[in-house]
Structures are given as structure tokens and as C-alpha cells.
Amino acid sequence: MAKTTGASRSETRSQSSDVIHVPEPKLHQRAHELQPYGHVVKLPIALSQTACETSIELLNQILADTMTLRDMYKKHHWQVVGPTFQSLHLLYDEHYDKQVELVDTLAERIQLLGGVSIAMAADVAEMTMVPRPPRGREEVPVQLSRLLEAHEIVIVAARSAARKANELGDFGTNDVLVSDVLRTNELQVWFLAEHLIDASLAVTA
């Protein structure tokens, strides 16, 4: 039987010490929620607990409706059909991008107030006030009508919430609702509604 010399033992130890231990991800981790939905953490922003809780509840409803409106724009962007395809295909996507920005603004305002923003599609579907459209394609006038109705739902809620936030002294939330949510939705309503006007060509006598 061959004997291991001191030199070979030393060489083996040297080789094993050269082995690189690559860290691997620890998968399938689970833990308790850090902050349950509906629980408000008090932050030093000079607002009462009541003001924060009220604004968070109102903002989450508007967030859920805005996320639904955002997704409806993408649905219609993909499914639009007819002679106005190109213009509406582009317009829907432009409006979608603006709604994406509103979603982020609303969610961050909720977190800033110490709340938890609604986030997942299943939760949004349970919460939204916007009627669910069918999965299939619809005519352009129907698409436009659905979008306008969804916008109006958001606008009504935003105006009411802005007044309430102002009464509670939550001027930051009021500003978000008026400067961002209301103005964006009102502008998009104008762009959509013009497509539903039946402007007949002038007839020359």
C-alpha cells in the first residue's frame, strides 16, 4: 500500500484551500408580513392618524380604479380594429404610459402616508369600481365609451377625495389628486371624446 508523504499531504491541503465556495441563493423563503394591508404606520409628517388613514383608504380605491383603467388602455391598444387603427393604437399607448405614471404616484403617496398600497391584479379586480370588459375585441366606439366611463369613475372619486384631504389638512394628497390625477384624466377624456363626435362633411349648395 502506497504511503502518503508529508509533501503530498501538504499539497492536498493547499489544493483544497484553493477551492472557491460560490454563494448560492436561498430560495423559497417565507415570513410573516412586515406590515399587513390596512395597518397604518405613523410617520413624522405632521398629519394626524385620522388624516393618514382616511387619505390612504381613498387613495387605494383610486389606485385600484387607475390600475384597471391603465390595463384597459393596453387591452384596447392591442385589440383596436378599423380605419382609425393607427391613430388610436398610438393614442391608447400614450394614455397608458400616463396612467402608469399615475399608478406609481398614487402608490408612493400611500406608502408615504404610512399605508400599504394595493398591488396585485387579483386584489385590484376585487376592489375596483370600473366594470370589467369582455376578453374579446370590441368596436372602437364601444372601446372609447368604456374608457370614458372608467375615466369618469376616477374623476368623481378624485374630486371627492381631494376635498376630503383638504378638509383634513392633507394638502400633499390634495395636490396629487388635483395636479396629477384630475388634470391627466380630464385631458385624456377630451382626447377620447373627440373621436365620438359625428362631424358630417359640409355640403356645398
Protein Blocks (a to p, Z undefined) as FASTA:
>chain_A
ZZddfklmmmmmmmmmmpccdddddehiacddfbdghiacdddehpafklmmmmmmmmmm
mmmmmmmmmmmmmmmmmmggcjklmmmmmmmmmmmmmmmmmmmmmmmmmmmnopacdfbf
klmmmmpmbdcddfbdcdfklmmmmmmmmmmmmmmmmmmmmmmmmmnopaklmmmmmmmm
mmmmmmmmmmmmmmmpccdddddZZ
